[in-house]
Amino acid sequence: MSRVAIVTGGTRGIGRAICEALQAQGRTVVANYAGNEEKARAFSDATGIKSYKWNVGDHEACIEGCARVEAEVGPIDIVVNNAGITRDGTLLKMSYEDWTDVLRINLGGCFNMAKATFAGMKNSGWGRFVNIGSINGQAGQYGQVNYAAAKSGIHGFTKALAQEGARYGITVNAIAPGYIDTDMVAAVPENVLEKIVARIPVGRLGHADEIARGVAFLTSDEGGFVTGSTMSINGGQHMY
């Protein structure tokens, strides 16, 4: 029986690439999305992957959404916490709502999805979590105290939950992408983007499928001895 994987923020960008990579691996994949129903329908029509709408920053919505997926598709074996938002601005200009929204969705979503699925994985003796962090959670970024804090928190969350899950056959890992050629990065002004690329040793932006291949490995049976790790996929921009 095919293992069931859910990818949050799965209908566009990196999330879509992850869904397609896991589908190619033989997983039964479902995608979560927060708002854009038209694009979610187009995604499902193009890929055959079911999409489910809820906000991962809402704890009860995650519990109810995952219960619905399990009733309609099957027990969830793999969770990829990819959903995230940005509300950029320097500290002096950042509102409290901009701070809390980013923490609630980007970091809180990881907690909510784990609470909804960890017990089932424990009972089955097998599970995989991959949490999508960021190079900016490792190195920081001007104008992103909220986003950097949330993504840094994801890396710590990953290490702690990995220790809880290991005895039950559950691995928990993170991927920290660098700058990837998604719609979010495409919105960056061209003169700023040129400066970003100039700081990347390989001399280009990353591709979404390069992140997806990392997820495919970490969620595979072959990745079972890897847990509590953060895989940096950033073209050498940040090394430590």
N, C-alpha and C positions, 0 to 999 in steps of 0.2 A: 504493500500500500504506500502511495506517495506521501511524503511528509508535507505538511501544510505550513506555508510561510506567509506571514503578513508583513507588508512594508508600509510604514506610515509615510505620508507625503509621497505616495507611490505612483502617481499618475503623470508626473512631469519630471524633467531634468534628471538628476542623479537617481531619484526614486524610480523613475520609469526604467532606466537602464538596469537597476538592480532587479526589478521585477522580471524583466526579460531574461537576464542572466540566470536567475533562479529557475525560471520556467524552462529554459534550455537545459538546465541541469536535471530536469525531471521532477521538480517540486510542483505541488499544487499551490499556486500563488494567488493571494488576494491583496488588493491595494486599498489603503485608507486614504481619504482626502478630506479637506476641511471645507471647501467652498465652491470651487468652480465646477458645477455640474455638467456644463457643456463639454469641457475638456475631459472630464472623467468619462462621460459617455463615449467620446471619440476614442479615448484610450482603450476602454473595454471592447469597443467594436473592432479596433485594429489588432488587439492582442489576444482577445478571448479571456482576459483576466477580469474577474469580478472586482468591482470597486464598491467600497462602503464609506458612507459619509459620517464622520463625527470629528469633533475637535479634541485632539489628544491632550490639550491642557485642561479638559474637563474630566475629573476622576470618574464620576459615575457614567459618563458617556463611554469611556474606555471599557469599563466593566461590562456595560450592556452591549457595546459593539462587539467585543471579543466573544461574549456569550452567543451572540447572533451568528458570528462567523463559525463558531464551533458547532452550533445546531444545524447550520446549512451546509457547511463544507467539511468539518471534521476538527478533531483536537489540534490546537496550534502547537507546532513543534519549533518553529523558527520565528523570531521577532527581529525585524530590522527597524530601529528607531531613527528614521531619517527626517521626519517632519521638523521644520524649523522656520522661524521668521526673523527678520531684522527690523530694528527701529533705531537707526543710527543717529548719533549726535554726541557732542561732547557733554561731559558731566554737567556743566553749567546750563546747558540747553535741554538736557534730557528730562522729560517728565517722569514722575513716579509711575505712571501707567506704562510708559515705554519700557521702564525697568522691569516691572512686574509681568507684563505681557510676554516679554522674551524669556524670562526665567520660567514662567508658568508653562509655556509651550515647549521650549527647547529642552529644558532640563526636567521640568515636571512631567512632561510627556513620557520620558523614559521610566520614571517611577510608576506612573499610572499604567503603562502597558506591561511593566514587569509584575505589578500587583495583580493584573488581570490574567496573567498566563503562567507565572512561575510555579504555582501549585500543581497545575496540570502536567508541566514538564517533570516536576519532582516525582509525581506519581507514576509517570511512564518510564522514568529512568533515562531520559534523553531530552536535550534541549539546546538551543542556540540563541544567543542574543548578540546582535552587532549594533552598536550605538555609533551614529555618525557624529563625530566631534568636528574639529577644525584646526587648521594651522593657527588661527587667531586665538584659539583656546590654549595653545602651547606658547605662543610668542607674544600675545597681546596685539591690539591694533588701535590706533588713534581713533577716537570717536565711536568706539564699540565696547564700552565698559560692560554693558548689559550682555551683549552677545559673547564677548570673551569670557565673562564670568560663567555664563551658562554652559559654554562648550568646555571650559576647563572643568566645571563641575561634572560634566559627562564623563570625563576621563577618570576622575576620582570615583564616581558612582560605579564605573565599569570594574575597577580594581576591587572595590569592596564587595560587589555582588558576585564577582568571580569566586571569591573565597567562600561565599555561602553556597554557590551552586556546584562546585567541583565534585563533592561527594555524591551528588545525585546524577552525574553524567551531563550536567548543564555547563556549557562554556559561555563566558561573557567577555567579549572583546570590543574594541573600538577601532574605528578608522578615522584618521585626521586628514581630510583632503586639504590640498593647497587650493590654488585658484583654478577652477574648472570652467570650461566654456559652456556655462548654463545661461539661462535668461537673466538670472540675478547678476552675474558678472557682465553680461552684455549691456546691462543698464549703466555700468560704470563709464564715466566720460572717457573718450578715446585717449586724451592726453594723460589721464591718470592711469589707464590700463597699460599704456606703453611703459610707464615707469614701473608698474608691477611686474610686467613680463621681463623687463631689464634686470630684475632682481632674482629671476628664476634661472638657476644654472643651466638647465636643459634648454632654455630659450623659447619656451612656449607655454601656453595654458595646458592644463590636463584635460582629458576627455572623460565624460561620464562613465563610459564602459570600462575605463581603467579602475575606477572606484568599484564598479560592479564586480569585476573579476576578483578583487580582494574580498568582497563580501561572499562571493561564491565559494572561495576556499575556506574562509573562517566558519561557514555554516555547513561544510561538508563533513563526512565521516573522517576524512583524512586530516581534518583540522582539529581533531578531538584532543590533542595534547597541547593545544594553544589556548590559554585562557588568561584573562587579566592583562592582556597586551593592548598596546595602541599601535596600529600600523599606520605609519606616516606615508602618504602618497602625495608628494608635493613638488616633485621635480628637483629636489635638493635645496629648496628655498629655506627650509629650517631643519637643521641637523643637531641632534643632541643625544 
